[in-house]
Amino acid sequence: MELNMHSLNNLRVMEVVDINLGAKLGYIRDLKIDCDESKIVSILIPVQKSNWFGKMDMLEIPWEDVVKIGVDVILVNSKEKTVSDM
């Protein structure tokens, strides 16, 4: 089994695409990490809003919903969940 390694900077420049909708979701803004277990829990992607001064909403995708990390794209099986003001 080949072990693929990616840095956080590499992940942040890859576009996230939902395989169910065939839609581009955006780029990773942040990660939730379980420090006790030393693993990634979920990825956070900003959701565009029309209000400039409002809180930023984030789309949270559990790490187990990441299907494939390619050369320049991350494929996810999204079950959309929005997190406010992360």
C-alpha positions as CSV (number, residue, x, y, z in Angstrom):
1,M,0.0,0.0,0.0
2,E,1.4,3.3,-1.1
3,L,1.4,6.0,1.6
4,N,0.5,9.5,0.3
5,M,1.5,12.5,2.4
6,H,0.3,16.1,1.9
7,S,1.2,19.2,3.9
8,L,-1.5,21.5,5.1
9,N,-0.3,24.2,2.6
10,N,-0.8,21.7,-0.2
11,L,-4.3,20.8,1.0
12,R,-5.3,24.4,1.2
13,V,-4.6,25.1,-2.5
14,M,-6.6,22.1,-3.7
15,E,-10.2,22.7,-4.7
16,V,-12.8,20.6,-2.8
17,V,-15.5,19.0,-5.1
18,D,-18.6,17.2,-4.0
19,I,-19.0,14.0,-6.0
20,N,-22.8,13.8,-5.3
21,L,-23.6,17.3,-6.7
22,G,-20.6,17.6,-9.0
23,A,-20.2,21.1,-7.5
24,K,-17.1,23.0,-6.5
25,L,-17.4,23.7,-2.7
26,G,-14.3,25.9,-2.4
27,Y,-10.9,25.6,-0.7
28,I,-10.1,24.4,2.8
29,R,-9.9,27.2,5.3
30,D,-9.2,25.2,8.5
31,L,-9.0,21.7,9.9
32,K,-10.5,20.3,13.2
33,I,-8.0,18.0,14.8
34,D,-8.4,15.6,17.7
35,C,-5.2,16.1,19.6
36,D,-5.7,13.1,21.9
37,E,-6.1,10.7,18.9
38,S,-3.7,12.6,16.6
39,K,-6.0,12.6,13.7
40,I,-8.1,15.0,11.5
41,V,-11.8,15.1,12.5
42,S,-13.1,17.4,9.7
43,I,-12.3,20.1,7.1
44,L,-13.8,23.5,7.2
45,I,-14.7,25.4,4.0
46,P,-16.0,29.0,4.0
47,V,-19.5,29.6,2.7
48,Q,-20.0,32.8,0.7
49,K,-22.5,35.3,2.2
50,S,-23.8,38.5,0.7
51,N,-23.3,40.4,4.0
52,W,-19.9,41.9,4.3
53,F,-20.1,42.5,8.1
54,G,-21.8,39.3,9.2
55,K,-20.2,36.3,10.7
56,M,-18.4,33.9,8.4
57,D,-20.2,30.6,8.0
58,M,-18.2,27.4,7.4
59,L,-19.2,24.2,5.7
60,E,-17.9,21.3,7.9
61,I,-17.1,18.0,6.2
62,P,-16.1,15.0,8.3
63,W,-12.8,13.5,7.4
64,E,-14.4,10.1,6.8
65,D,-16.4,11.8,3.9
66,V,-13.2,12.6,2.0
67,V,-13.2,10.1,-0.8
68,K,-9.9,10.9,-2.6
69,I,-7.1,13.4,-2.5
70,G,-5.7,13.9,-6.0
71,V,-3.0,16.0,-7.4
72,D,-5.0,19.2,-7.5
73,V,-8.5,18.4,-6.2
74,I,-10.1,16.8,-3.1
75,L,-13.2,14.7,-3.7
76,V,-15.8,14.5,-0.9
77,N,-19.1,12.8,-0.3
78,S,-20.7,15.9,1.3
79,K,-23.6,15.8,3.8
80,E,-23.7,19.6,4.2
81,K,-23.4,20.9,7.7
82,T,-22.8,24.6,8.3
83,V,-20.8,25.9,11.3
84,S,-21.2,29.5,12.2
85,D,-18.3,31.8,13.1
86,M,-15.4,29.4,13.2
